[in-house]
Amino acid sequence: MKTLHLDLGERSYPIHIGRDLLGRNDLIAPAVSGTQVMIVSNETVAPLYLAKTQAAFSDYQCESVILPDGEQYKNLPTLDSIFETLLSHHFDRHCTLVALGGGVVGDMTGFAAACYQRGVPFIQIPTTLLAQVDSSVGGKTGVNHPLGKNMIGAFHQPRAVIIDTDTLNTLDDRQLSAGLAEVIKYGLIQKDDFSCWLEQNMDKLLARDPDYIAEAIETSCQCKADVVAADEKEAGVRALLNLGHTFGHAIETGTGYGNWLHGEAVAVGMLMAADLSMREGWLTPNDVKRVEDLIDRANLPTRAPASMHYKRFMELMAVDKKVRAGKINLVLYRALGDAFVTDEFDPAKLEQTIEAHRAISNDQE
């Protein structure tokens, strides 16, 4: 087991990474507050891992709430089911929530914890690669709105993140690839040597080699922990973690939540950011091809849906959280491994990028 630490003063917490960590009371107990524990999971994960997780809380009043599975349920009505379960079991303000699942479960549990009785502790136990390398770390919580993804939420840090890599054994191939999109992101924003490592070892990651998977998770979590420690609430450098997300969120919203996985949409977004950076003169065509090849090797899409034309992208990007004073901010590249945030790009070149990266027909989506 490896343990990283996210340094946020009194709100610092450990990130434990290893095999067979579910049910480890010695890891979980230090993060629990009070005597009441509510485990939030979903219909896919609960049959696999809920019982083993509950075993770590045998000394507590331990209840559970099982949510429907899918991005389309990451909304306020589903969130209310968590509050209803907490209230019906008379949970007090000293309770602890536990997120057992992927990014949707983690985001919703964290937001419920931020709101319930004005804030209670929670623990992240992510079971998908995407959640393990990204959404479980950093305290971003929230739900979607029909007009925009993650537009309702709060910053609320967990007490601990427990990453049991054995849970990836039951993850389907599409979800694994979606998680690899966020892994690729860390190489593209700050660590080009990590991109080189990914290029050399992508086949091992797709084959789920436990040693290589663990190294990818550790490197990704360390990168995110360093960024969040420097900028917890996204006033500066943390915005770099949004590489590909402005384009990606538009795809997710525009196609209907759940039709495209988050990592799939972000993968296309990262490639579009590379293309726009090339058109602005910052990247070479070879740089763009390198990004495209890496995304393609991870079995991720490289084209946006045919229905996502320029006007539709602009409508949806206009309500992105990174819009300031009416201007869209994008994360682009000075070089691979050197990303930056800017609103200074040529709108005509942005249109060219979007049109160049749309699928020609629905069959290509």
Stockholm file with secondary structure:
# STOCKHOLM 1.0

chainA/1-365         MKTLHLDLGERSYPIHIGRDLLGRNDLIAPAVSGTQVMIVSNETVAPLYLAKTQAAFSDYQCESVILPDGEQYKNLPTLDSIFETLLSHHFDRHCTLVALGGGVVGDMTGFAAACYQRGVPFIQIPTTLLAQVDSSVGGKTGVNHPLGKNMIGAFHQPRAVIIDTDTLNTLDDRQLSAGLAEVIKYGLIQKDDFSCWLEQNMDKLLARDPDYIAEAIETSCQCKADVVAADEKEAGVRALLNLGHTFGHAIETGTGYGNWLHGEAVAVGMLMAADLSMREGWLTPNDVKRVEDLIDRANLPTRAPASMHYKRFMELMAVDKKVRAGKINLVLYRALGDAFVTDEFDPAKLEQTIEAHRAISNDQE
#=GR chainA/1-365 SS CEEEEECCGGGCEEEEEESSCTTCHHHHGGGCCSSEEEEEEETTTHHHHHHHHHGGGTTSEEEEEEECCSGGGCSHHHHHHHHHHHHHTTCCTTCEEEEEESHHHHHHHHHHHHHGGGCCCEEEEECSHHIIIIITSSCEEEEEETTEEEEEEEECCCSCEEEEGGGGGGCCHHHHHHHHHHHHHHHHHTCHHHHHHHHHHHHHHHTTCHHHHHHHHHHHHHHHHHHHHHCTTSSSGGGGGGTTHHHHHHHHHHHCTTSSCHHHHHHHHHHHHHHHHHHTTSSCHHHHHHHHHHHHHTTCCCSBCTTCCHHHHHHHHTTSTTCBTTBCCEEEEEETTEEEEESCSCHHHHHHHHHHTBCSSGGGC
#=GC SS_cons         CEEEEECCGGGCEEEEEESSCTTCHHHHGGGCCSSEEEEEEETTTHHHHHHHHHGGGTTSEEEEEEECCSGGGCSHHHHHHHHHHHHHTTCCTTCEEEEEESHHHHHHHHHHHHHGGGCCCEEEEECSHHIIIIITSSCEEEEEETTEEEEEEEECCCSCEEEEGGGGGGCCHHHHHHHHHHHHHHHHHTCHHHHHHHHHHHHHHHTTCHHHHHHHHHHHHHHHHHHHHHCTTSSSGGGGGGTTHHHHHHHHHHHCTTSSCHHHHHHHHHHHHHHHHHHTTSSCHHHHHHHHHHHHHTTCCCSBCTTCCHHHHHHHHTTSTTCBTTBCCEEEEEETTEEEEESCSCHHHHHHHHHHTBCSSGGGC
//
